[in-house]
């Protein structure tokens, strides 16, 4: 069930904003949700559920997972907490 707001040209899907298929807009939303001082780099599942309350686009869950997986800071922190690879 799609509805639109004529005043601003916003498309809504189940009380969520439909984000157009524009990479720059989607990356801006992902970076604002992930890199702000208040979010403290959430995992992909938490970030997805937080964004799901307000936004919708096709493939959003995959986009969130890919964005989080490419975070350099999180990859460094994860490497410190994992056991070293080698003989057991």
trRosetta pair geometry for C-beta under 8 A, 3 or more apart (Angstrom, degrees):
i j d omega theta_ij theta_ji phi_ij phi_ji
1 13 7.4 137 75 -145 54 59
1 14 6.7 98 57 -66 93 68
2 11 6.2 -17 -166 -171 108 100
2 12 6.9 144 -159 75 56 54
2 13 5.7 -26 -101 -91 72 78
2 18 7.3 3 -130 -37 104 147
3 11 7.7 154 83 -157 36 55
3 12 5.0 -19 66 61 83 107
4 9 7.2 -20 -176 -156 111 35
4 10 6.7 162 -157 85 65 46
4 11 5.2 -31 -102 -102 87 61
4 12 6.9 177 -91 13 31 80
5 8 5.3 11 106 43 117 89
5 9 7.1 -40 82 19 75 11
5 10 4.4 10 41 52 113 95
5 12 6.9 73 -24 -24 94 112
6 9 7.3 25 -153 -74 28 48
10 17 6.1 -58 -171 -131 113 97
10 18 7.9 145 177 41 68 79
11 17 7.4 98 77 -163 57 58
11 18 4.1 -40 98 46 105 125
12 15 6.6 8 -179 -104 117 18
12 16 6.7 139 -160 66 71 34
12 17 6.3 -47 -105 -99 65 42
12 18 6.6 -158 -98 -10 11 91
13 16 5.5 -34 71 65 75 90
13 18 5.0 84 -10 -67 109 101
13 56 4.8 -88 66 65 123 152
14 56 7.3 86 50 -45 97 154
16 52 7.4 -50 -112 177 148 46
16 53 7.3 176 -101 141 105 23
16 54 6.0 124 -136 155 82 18
16 55 5.7 104 -180 -163 105 3
16 56 4.3 93 111 -20 130 106
17 54 6.3 0 17 158 100 73
17 55 5.4 -34 64 -110 89 63
17 56 7.0 171 78 24 40 75
18 56 5.6 -36 -100 75 57 95
18 57 6.8 110 -164 -84 59 68
19 22 7.9 -117 162 41 84 82
19 25 6.0 -178 -170 123 102 119
19 26 5.9 111 144 -87 138 81
19 29 6.5 -67 -114 -16 150 158
19 55 5.4 22 -32 -166 118 111
19 56 6.9 177 8 75 84 39
19 57 4.2 -58 61 -55 100 122
19 60 8.0 106 39 -93 126 113
20 25 6.3 58 59 52 86 155
20 57 7.8 -41 46 -111 6 121
21 57 7.2 149 -82 -160 62 121
21 58 7.8 -12 -86 42 104 105
22 25 4.4 61 84 11 106 111
22 26 6.8 164 83 -10 55 88
23 26 5.8 -62 -145 42 33 108
23 27 5.9 29 161 -18 70 110
24 27 5.9 -55 -141 40 27 109
24 28 6.3 33 155 -24 61 107
25 28 5.7 -55 -151 33 29 114
25 29 6.6 29 152 -17 63 104
26 29 5.8 -53 -151 35 33 111
26 30 6.3 30 153 -15 66 108
26 57 6.5 -84 -103 47 117 166
26 63 6.3 -65 169 -177 130 153
27 30 5.6 -54 -143 41 34 111
27 31 6.0 31 158 -17 67 107
27 67 7.8 169 -126 -108 68 124
28 31 6.0 -55 -141 39 27 106
28 32 6.2 28 158 -19 62 109
29 32 5.9 -57 -146 37 27 110
29 33 6.4 19 158 -13 63 111
29 51 7.1 94 153 -136 112 123
29 55 6.2 81 -171 -83 150 169
30 33 6.0 -62 -147 41 28 106
30 34 5.9 4 163 -4 66 121
30 51 7.9 -8 -98 -91 61 153
30 63 6.8 -120 -76 143 138 103
30 64 6.7 -167 -121 -106 109 62
30 67 4.6 -116 178 -128 141 168
31 34 6.0 -68 -133 48 27 99
31 35 5.0 -15 -173 15 71 123
31 67 8.0 -130 -63 -165 59 132
32 35 7.2 -47 -92 48 14 86
32 36 6.2 30 -175 -45 50 112
33 36 7.3 -48 -145 4 9 110
33 39 6.4 112 167 -95 47 159
33 47 5.9 114 135 -156 120 98
33 50 6.5 156 -161 102 121 122
33 51 5.6 -14 -114 -74 167 105
34 39 6.1 -132 -142 107 19 152
34 41 6.6 40 -177 -118 80 53
34 42 7.0 -116 -122 38 68 81
34 47 6.1 16 -87 -126 89 142
34 67 6.5 -155 -34 136 161 121
34 68 6.9 -155 -125 -88 137 76
34 71 7.2 -135 164 -85 134 133
35 39 7.4 34 36 53 12 127
35 41 7.8 30 -98 -81 44 74
36 39 4.9 86 61 1 89 104
37 40 7.9 24 174 -61 37 65
39 42 5.6 -81 173 -16 96 99
39 47 7.7 56 -173 -102 130 95
41 71 6.6 145 -142 165 115 160
41 73 6.5 -123 -90 97 153 122
41 74 5.6 -178 179 -74 136 106
42 46 4.1 -108 175 87 125 121
42 47 4.6 155 87 -56 115 86
42 50 7.1 87 63 0 167 140
42 68 7.9 -71 92 -112 62 128
43 46 5.2 87 56 15 78 101
43 47 6.9 -151 91 -5 36 94
43 68 6.7 75 -168 -169 39 153
44 47 5.7 -60 -143 42 30 111
44 48 6.0 35 158 -25 66 107
44 64 5.3 132 -159 130 87 94
44 65 4.5 61 -165 -103 152 60
44 67 7.9 141 -113 63 97 79
44 68 4.1 -144 -75 33 91 154
44 69 7.4 5 -63 -39 135 78
45 48 5.8 -55 -149 33 27 112
45 49 6.6 20 157 -12 63 106
46 49 6.0 -59 -149 40 31 106
46 50 6.2 31 154 -19 66 108
47 50 5.7 -55 -147 37 31 112
47 51 6.2 23 158 -12 66 108
47 64 5.4 178 104 -167 110 121
47 68 6.4 170 30 -67 149 127
48 51 6.1 -61 -146 42 27 104
48 52 5.9 36 155 -32 65 110
48 60 7.1 129 -141 129 89 95
48 61 5.4 43 -138 -120 138 71
48 64 4.5 160 -80 85 86 164
48 65 7.6 5 -60 -48 126 76
49 52 5.4 -47 -138 28 31 120
49 53 7.3 45 159 -30 57 93
50 53 6.4 -49 -171 13 32 112
51 54 6.5 -82 -163 50 43 89
51 55 5.2 -39 175 45 86 111
51 60 6.9 -155 113 174 126 125
51 64 6.6 -168 33 -88 145 133
52 55 7.3 -78 -102 61 20 66
52 56 7.5 57 -143 -85 58 73
52 60 7.2 139 -89 114 78 142
55 60 7.0 164 113 -129 99 145
56 60 6.6 -105 -151 -32 41 149
57 60 5.0 120 60 -68 74 99
57 63 7.5 6 83 12 116 151
59 62 4.9 -48 -172 44 83 115
59 63 5.7 90 127 -28 87 99
60 63 5.5 -56 -146 37 33 113
60 64 6.3 33 157 -20 67 104
61 64 5.9 -53 -150 34 29 110
61 65 6.5 27 153 -17 63 108
62 65 5.7 -56 -147 38 32 111
62 66 6.2 30 156 -17 66 107
63 66 5.9 -56 -146 38 29 109
63 67 6.2 30 155 -21 64 108
64 67 5.8 -56 -147 35 29 112
64 68 6.4 24 158 -14 65 108
65 68 6.0 -58 -146 39 28 107
65 69 6.1 29 156 -21 64 111
66 69 5.7 -56 -143 37 30 113
66 70 6.4 21 160 -14 64 111
67 70 6.2 -67 -152 39 26 105
67 71 7.3 46 148 -46 60 92
68 71 5.8 -32 -161 -6 40 118
68 74 6.8 -19 -178 51 73 168
71 74 4.1 52 94 18 118 112
71 75 6.5 169 91 -16 62 85
72 75 5.8 -57 -148 35 31 112
72 76 6.6 30 156 -19 65 105
73 76 6.0 -58 -155 34 30 110
73 77 6.5 24 153 -15 65 108
74 77 5.7 -55 -146 39 35 110
74 78 6.1 36 156 -20 68 107
75 78 5.8 -52 -143 37 30 111
75 79 6.4 35 155 -24 62 106
76 79 5.8 -54 -151 31 30 113
76 80 6.9 31 152 -20 62 103
77 80 5.9 -54 -157 30 35 112
77 81 6.8 18 154 -8 66 110
78 81 6.0 -69 -151 43 34 103
78 82 6.3 32 156 -26 70 111
79 82 6.0 -57 -143 29 31 111
